[in-house]
Amino acid sequence: MQAERFYTVERIERRVAVLVCGSDRVIVPLDQLPKSLEEGGILGVRIDADGSPDWRSTQLDPAEHELWKQEAGKLLAEAIAKETSGGERHS
């Protein structure tokens, strides 16, 4: 079974995309990525036997993107609830 890693599209600049996976940040030429790439999108990337990403195998993963959006929404709701329920207040 081939390994896969998920990257978030942090931003697109001219002819490159800045992708993030955990604490790793990489710059990849746009011609190696799907044409429908958008900032905030989640990309599934196969990992070669030597541990390097195979950028040409990259696919947008809408299901993973939706899961990440839901998790971010939960974290935001928890932070808001904590703030409004007597957590630290800032003047």
Long-range contacts (C-beta under 8 A, 24 or more apart in sequence): 2-46, 2-47, 3-46, 3-47, 4-44, 4-45, 4-46, 4-47, 5-44, 5-45, 5-47, 5-53, 6-42, 6-43, 6-44, 6-45, 6-61, 6-64, 7-42, 7-43, 7-45, 7-53, 8-40, 8-41, 8-42, 8-43, 8-68, 9-37, 9-38, 9-39, 9-40, 9-41, 9-42, 9-43, 10-39, 11-39, 12-37, 12-38, 12-39, 19-43, 26-53, 28-55, 32-56, 32-58, 33-58, 34-58, 34-59, 34-60, 36-60, 40-65, 41-65, 42-68
